[in-house]
């Protein structure tokens, strides 16, 4: 596309969506560390200098994407718990894990967020992201209050924090590349690598049992 500086709020939002789409498309085909602002600009037929008019770094773009993906994930969680009043611990754990599996990209990005993405953006950008992320999670806290009335307010936030942290740690451990598998074969190491859904379901069951 030919670059034309966005002037209105609507055009700026359109440009932001175009930038996020280009970054998401690149994430589907290459490792995160190989995605650069130059590559994103090339995907958009922008110059890197033009891209800097909208964003300060690659990592800032992916913070935008995380917020958008988290919002979609939360909508799916809320929809999954419509129609019933009471759920067993096993039902909650399984439904929750299944939703995670339908939103693999947000789990992948969370696995990079703390160690890479958050460390490479200005503190003001990071503070704004943290504030928006917290606000986005409030409907999940309210959902937990309905389906898990015995858990305290503090316990609900603990659940939300721990399930995200565990998902972020589990994902790279089970999303094993062929290169990693070959290295294990050469090392004579035989590991029973669980699938993400079963590993997440087991953890959520244990977490919920502990909190209740």
C-alpha positions in Angstrom: 0.0 0.0 0.0 1.1 3.6 -0.5 1.8 5.4 2.7 -0.4 8.3 3.6 -0.2 9.9 7.0 -3.4 9.2 9.0 -4.9 12.4 10.3 -8.3 11.6 12.0 -8.8 9.3 14.9 -10.6 6.8 12.6 -7.8 6.7 10.1 -5.2 6.3 12.9 -7.2 3.4 14.3 -7.3 1.9 10.8 -3.6 2.3 10.4 -3.1 0.7 13.8 -5.2 -2.3 12.7 -3.1 -2.6 9.5 0.1 -2.6 11.5 -1.2 -5.3 13.9 -2.4 -7.5 11.1 1.1 -7.3 9.4 2.7 -8.2 12.7 0.3 -11.1 13.4 0.9 -12.5 9.8 4.6 -12.4 10.4 4.2 -14.2 13.7 2.5 -17.0 11.9 5.5 -17.7 9.7 8.6 -16.8 11.7 10.0 -16.8 15.3 9.4 -13.7 17.3 13.0 -12.7 17.5 13.2 -12.6 13.7 10.3 -10.1 13.4 11.6 -6.5 13.1 10.1 -3.1 12.4 11.8 -3.3 9.0 10.0 -6.6 8.2 6.7 -5.2 9.5 7.1 -2.0 7.4 8.0 -4.1 4.3 4.8 -6.1 4.9 2.9 -2.9 4.7 4.9 -1.3 1.9 5.9 1.4 4.4 9.3 2.8 5.2 10.6 2.1 8.7 10.6 5.9 9.2 6.8 6.0 8.4 6.1 3.2 10.8 7.8 5.2 13.6 5.1 7.8 13.2 2.7 5.3 14.9 4.8 3.1 17.1 8.1 3.2 19.0 9.1 -0.5 18.6 8.1 -4.0 17.5 7.4 -4.9 21.1 4.8 -2.1 21.5 2.9 -3.5 18.5 2.7 -6.9 20.2 1.5 -5.3 23.4 -1.4 -4.0 21.3 -2.0 -7.5 20.0 -1.9 -9.0 23.4 -4.6 -6.7 24.7 -6.8 -7.4 21.6 -6.2 -11.2 21.9 -6.9 -11.2 25.7 -10.2 -9.4 25.1 -11.2 -12.1 22.5 -10.1 -14.9 24.9 -12.1 -13.4 27.8 -15.2 -13.1 25.5 -14.8 -16.8 24.8 -14.4 -17.7 28.5 -17.6 -15.8 29.4 -19.5 -17.4 26.5 -18.4 -20.8 27.6 -19.9 -20.4 31.1 -23.3 -19.1 29.9 -26.4 -21.1 30.6 -25.5 -22.9 33.8 -25.4 -21.6 37.4 -23.3 -24.3 39.0 -20.1 -26.1 37.8 -17.9 -28.8 39.3 -14.2 -28.1 39.7 -13.5 -30.6 36.9 -16.0 -28.9 34.5 -14.5 -25.4 35.2 -10.9 -26.7 34.6 -11.7 -28.4 31.4 -13.8 -25.6 29.9 -11.2 -23.0 30.8 -8.4 -25.1 29.3 -10.4 -25.7 26.1 -10.8 -21.9 25.7 -7.0 -21.5 26.1 -6.5 -24.0 23.3 -8.7 -22.0 21.0 -6.5 -18.9 21.6 -3.0 -20.3 21.2 -1.5 -17.0 20.0 -2.3 -15.2 23.3 -0.7 -18.0 25.2 2.3 -17.8 23.0 2.7 -14.1 23.4 2.2 -14.4 27.2 5.2 -16.8 27.2 7.2 -13.9 25.7 5.6 -11.0 27.5 7.5 -10.9 30.8 10.9 -12.0 29.6 11.1 -10.1 26.3 8.3 -7.8 25.3 7.7 -5.9 28.5 11.5 -5.3 28.9 11.8 -3.5 25.6 9.2 -0.7 25.8 9.2 2.7 27.5 7.9 2.6 31.1 5.0 4.9 30.2 3.9 2.5 27.4 4.2 -0.4 29.8 2.2 1.3 32.5 -0.6 2.0 30.1 -0.6 -1.6 29.0 -0.7 -2.9 32.6 -3.6 -0.6 33.4 -5.6 -1.7 30.3 -4.8 -5.4 31.0 -6.1 -5.2 34.5 -9.3 -3.5 33.4 -9.8 -6.2 30.8 -9.6 -9.0 33.4 -12.4 -7.5 35.6 -15.2 -9.4 33.9 -13.4 -12.7 34.6 -13.2 -11.8 38.2 -16.9 -11.2 38.2 -17.5 -14.6 36.5 -15.4 -16.4 39.1 -17.5 -14.7 41.8 -20.6 -16.3 40.2 -19.3 -19.8 39.5 -17.0 -20.1 42.5 -18.7 -18.2 45.3 -16.6 -19.8 48.0 -13.4 -18.2 46.7 -12.6 -14.8 48.2 -11.9 -11.7 46.1 -8.2 -12.1 46.7 -8.4 -15.8 45.8 -10.1 -14.9 42.5 -7.3 -12.5 41.5 -4.8 -15.1 42.6 -6.4 -17.6 40.3 -6.4 -15.2 37.3 -2.7 -14.4 37.9 -1.5 -18.0 38.4 -3.4 -19.5 35.5 -1.9 -16.9 33.1 1.6 -17.5 34.5 1.3 -21.3 34.3 -0.1 -21.1 30.7 2.9 -18.9 29.7 5.3 -21.4 31.2 3.6 -24.5 29.9 3.2 -23.4 26.3 6.9 -23.3 25.3 7.5 -26.6 27.1 4.9 -28.5 25.1 5.2 -26.6 21.8 8.4 -28.5 21.0 10.1 -28.0 17.6 11.5 -30.8 15.6 15.0 -29.4 16.3 14.4 -29.8 20.0 13.0 -33.3 19.5 16.1 -34.2 17.5 18.3 -32.9 20.3 16.5 -35.0 22.8 16.9 -38.1 20.6 20.7 -37.4 20.3 21.0 -36.9 24.0 19.2 -40.2 24.7 16.5 -38.4 26.6 12.9 -39.7 26.5 10.4 -37.3 27.7 6.6 -37.7 27.8 5.6 -34.3 26.6 1.9 -33.7 27.6 -0.5 -31.8 25.3 -1.3 -28.3 26.4 -5.0 -29.0 27.2 -4.4 -31.9 29.4 -1.5 -30.2 31.2 -3.6 -27.0 31.7 -6.6 -28.9 32.9 -4.7 -30.8 35.5 -3.0 -27.6 36.8 -6.4 -25.7 37.0 -8.0 -28.6 38.8 -5.2 -28.6 41.5 -5.3 -24.8 41.7 -9.1 -24.6 42.1 -9.0 -27.4 44.7 -6.4 -25.5 46.7 -8.3 -22.2 46.5 -11.6 -23.8 47.6 
